[in-house]
Amino acid sequence: MRAMALVTPETSEELRLIVDLCNNLGQTIIVQGGLTGAVEGQYPCLNDLVISTEKMNKILSTNTFEKTMVVEAGCTLEQIQQAARDKGLLFALDIGARGSCTIGGNIATNAGGMEVIRYGMMRDQVLGLEAVLADGTLLSSLNRLQKNNAGYDLKHLLIGTEGTIGIVTKAVLKLRPQPSHQQTALLGCETFQQVETILDRAQASLGESLNRFELLSRAYYQGQMSFGDHDQPMAANFNWYVLMEYAGNQPDAMQDWLEDVLSTGMAEDIVVASNQKQERALWSIRDHFEGITSRKLFFNYDISLPITAMEQYLLDLESTIKTRWPDSEFYSFGHMGDGNLHLFIMPGIDDKSLKDVANDMVYRPLGDVGGSVSAEHGIGLEKKSWLGICRNSTEIEVMKRLKGLFDPNHILNPGRIFDIQPE
Ligand SMILES: Cc1cc2nc3c(=O)[nH]c(=O)nc-3n(C[C@H](O)[C@H](O)[C@H](O)COP(=O)(O)OP(=O)(O)OC[C@H]3O[C@@H](n4cnc5c(N)ncnc54)[C@H](O)[C@@H]3O)c2cc1C
């Protein structure tokens, strides 16, 4: 990755001066946090200046009664999670890249992860922000209130806009009470209908203590057992597997509910983790897929669609892939409770240019079912040409107008999300 130069400001004022200068000179800027972004938004060109937030990495304050934390943008997610735990509280965002990704990057991409079903996305964890806008304005909007409807809530201009409007420098984060009991279970199902019923009943019975609800397809589970370094907790012949977590204050709530699930035939088989080691082993089947992906060229997708359309979409997609590439492999898994799936497509031919064909197979049908080409990762450079599948032309036009208003010289993360020419 090469660029014109890399600067690492230590304060908001230093960062503001750099942006102000760049704006006056028409110098393009690429913002970098932890470099874990999944859609190439963080990658510069040779003539870009890179601004990294790596030295803006202090936790500034924690208020345990209000349950708020004020942090600098370059703090890693893990640093924030640990600081909250140290105070007996929870910062309720968790993604696999936690050790490297920064909270500024999480805010810019509106990151999701495992516990969105309960706590929402990054947007729901932010009370206030400080940011440097593309024209060098320092916008301080460090609101700490849960309720503040006094005019526009400007933080939403910065959340999920992938660094195209401004650079996040500080954030006021919402913390939560730490649940006292946690339990993980793996459920095997024959039909997708069973999975839908389990989700519906779990939401009704466990309420907000339903912390995670992940779906693994048969191919994914079998692939993990064949190619990954995992113990097999359950037979590998069910069509669907659900990995779910309870986190609440009633020790027996999940166990009681699972007995009901089994006795009423909602699931064919259930394995419950009885200690933390077993919990980690079960989640590892979901998270550590290197055994599958390290063998062959694969294309990776992060999509969302209505849960009611999911089964048919997957069946149709698999059939399209197999017809086109008879030696292909297709794996699906993900945050089903949020309508979010991750897909791996291995065409079985070692040719990266096939990605365009695969994109067409995955993205085009999403338009018909009201899905999205990006559930969590954003658009960046990678998905630009597919934005029109899930946003109408008026939405895209208004996005461009906002960009033009805040960044008339198009210096900040140019070409991310959409292309726009300076006037
Ligand atoms: C193993 C792994 C697991 C992952 N799991 C998930 C997941 O479950 N859910 C999910 O949503 N994502 C996931 N991701 C993707 C990635 O971690 C997130 O997009 C993350 O939020 C990016 O943070 P970052 O600090 O690494 O940002 P970077 O990669 O540095 O940047 C990402 C984008 O944000 C912009 N940006 C960075 N910092 C700022 C700032 N301070 N102000 C304005 N713009 C900024 C960049 O310009 C770029 O456009 C995963 C990635 C990996 C490698």
The ligand as an SDF file (V2000), in Angstrom:
LIG
                    3D

 53 58  0  0  0  0  0  0  0  0999 V2000
  -11.5610  -10.8680   11.1300 C   0  0  0  0  0  0  0  0  0  0  0  0
  -12.5030   -9.7540   10.7840 C   0  0  0  0  0  0  0  0  0  0  0  0
  -13.8120   -9.8160   11.2490 C   0  0  0  0  0  0  0  0  0  0  0  0
  -14.7080   -8.7950   10.9440 C   0  0  0  0  0  0  0  0  0  0  0  0
  -15.9750   -8.8890   11.4080 N   0  0  0  0  0  0  0  0  0  0  0  0
  -16.8310   -7.8810   11.1750 C   0  0  0  0  0  0  0  0  0  0  0  0
  -18.1640   -7.9400   11.6820 C   0  0  0  0  0  0  0  0  0  0  0  0
  -18.6020   -8.9240   12.2840 O   0  0  0  0  0  0  0  0  0  0  0  0
  -18.9720   -6.8830   11.4560 N   0  0  0  0  0  0  0  0  0  0  0  0
  -18.5550   -5.7620   10.7750 C   0  0  0  0  0  0  0  0  0  0  0  0
  -19.3340   -4.8170   10.6400 O   0  0  0  0  0  0  0  0  0  0  0  0
  -17.3040   -5.6880   10.2600 N   0  0  0  0  0  0  0  0  0  0  0  0
  -16.4420   -6.7070   10.4390 C   0  0  0  0  0  0  0  0  0  0  0  0
  -15.1730   -6.6440    9.9320 N   0  0  0  0  0  0  0  0  0  0  0  0
  -14.7870   -5.4750    9.1070 C   0  0  0  0  0  0  0  0  0  0  0  0
  -14.0150   -4.3590    9.8870 C   0  0  0  0  0  0  0  0  0  0  0  0
  -13.3980   -4.8550   11.0250 O   0  0  0  0  0  0  0  0  0  0  0  0
  -14.9390   -3.2060   10.2510 C   0  0  0  0  0  0  0  0  0  0  0  0
  -15.3750   -2.5640    9.0610 O   0  0  0  0  0  0  0  0  0  0  0  0
  -14.2840   -2.1410   11.1660 C   0  0  0  0  0  0  0  0  0  0  0  0
  -15.2960   -1.2910   11.6390 O   0  0  0  0  0  0  0  0  0  0  0  0
  -13.2020   -1.3080   10.4790 C   0  0  0  0  0  0  0  0  0  0  0  0
  -12.4750   -0.5910   11.4710 O   0  0  0  0  0  0  0  0  0  0  0  0
  -10.9630   -0.1110   11.2110 P   0  0  0  0  0  0  0  0  0  0  0  0
  -10.5380    0.7470   12.3450 O   0  0  0  0  0  0  0  0  0  0  0  0
  -10.0990   -1.2730   10.9130 O   0  0  0  0  0  0  0  0  0  0  0  0
  -11.1460    0.7920    9.9250 O   0  0  0  0  0  0  0  0  0  0  0  0
  -10.2460    0.8830    8.6150 P   0  0  0  0  0  0  0  0  0  0  0  0
  -10.1470   -0.4180    7.9340 O   0  0  0  0  0  0  0  0  0  0  0  0
   -8.9690    1.5740    8.9070 O   0  0  0  0  0  0  0  0  0  0  0  0
  -11.1760    1.8630    7.7400 O   0  0  0  0  0  0  0  0  0  0  0  0
  -12.4430    1.4430    7.3090 C   0  0  0  0  0  0  0  0  0  0  0  0
  -13.1760    2.6760    6.7290 C   0  0  0  0  0  0  0  0  0  0  0  0
  -13.4370    3.6270    7.7750 O   0  0  0  0  0  0  0  0  0  0  0  0
  -12.7780    4.8730    7.5030 C   0  0  0  0  0  0  0  0  0  0  0  0
  -12.2700    5.3710    8.7920 N   0  0  0  0  0  0  0  0  0  0  0  0
  -11.4210    4.7540    9.6440 C   0  0  0  0  0  0  0  0  0  0  0  0
  -11.2470    5.5010   10.7520 N   0  0  0  0  0  0  0  0  0  0  0  0
  -12.0040    6.6180   10.5880 C   0  0  0  0  0  0  0  0  0  0  0  0
  -12.2400    7.7820   11.3810 C   0  0  0  0  0  0  0  0  0  0  0  0
  -11.6740    7.9880   12.5800 N   0  0  0  0  0  0  0  0  0  0  0  0
  -13.1000    8.7420   10.8880 N   0  0  0  0  0  0  0  0  0  0  0  0
  -13.6900    8.5880    9.6730 C   0  0  0  0  0  0  0  0  0  0  0  0
  -13.4770    7.5200    8.8810 N   0  0  0  0  0  0  0  0  0  0  0  0
  -12.6570    6.5390    9.3390 C   0  0  0  0  0  0  0  0  0  0  0  0
  -11.6880    4.5270    6.4860 C   0  0  0  0  0  0  0  0  0  0  0  0
  -11.3420    5.6480    5.6790 O   0  0  0  0  0  0  0  0  0  0  0  0
  -12.3500    3.4200    5.6900 C   0  0  0  0  0  0  0  0  0  0  0  0
  -13.2160    3.9590    4.7250 O   0  0  0  0  0  0  0  0  0  0  0  0
  -14.2570   -7.6760   10.1730 C   0  0  0  0  0  0  0  0  0  0  0  0
  -12.9430   -7.6350    9.7000 C   0  0  0  0  0  0  0  0  0  0  0  0
  -12.0710   -8.6600    9.9900 C   0  0  0  0  0  0  0  0  0  0  0  0
  -10.6620   -8.5600    9.4770 C   0  0  0  0  0  0  0  0  0  0  0  0
  1  2  1  0
  2  3  1  0
  2 52  2  0
  3  4  2  0
  4  5  1  0
  4 50  1  0
  5  6  2  0
  6  7  1  0
  6 13  1  0
  7  8  2  0
  7  9  1  0
  9 10  1  0
 10 11  2  0
 10 12  1  0
 12 13  2  0
 13 14  1  0
 14 15  1  0
 14 50  1  0
 15 16  1  0
 16 17  1  0
 16 18  1  0
 18 19  1  0
 18 20  1  0
 20 21  1  0
 20 22  1  0
 22 23  1  0
 23 24  1  0
 24 25  2  0
 24 26  1  0
 24 27  1  0
 27 28  1  0
 28 29  2  0
 28 30  1  0
 28 31  1  0
 31 32  1  0
 32 33  1  0
 33 34  1  0
 33 48  1  0
 34 35  1  0
 35 36  1  0
 35 46  1  0
 36 37  1  0
 36 45  1  0
 37 38  2  0
 38 39  1  0
 39 40  1  0
 39 45  2  0
 40 41  1  0
 40 42  2  0
 42 43  1  0
 43 44  2  0
 44 45  1  0
 46 47  1  0
 46 48  1  0
 48 49  1  0
 50 51  2  0
 51 52  1  0
 52 53  1  0
M  END
$$$$
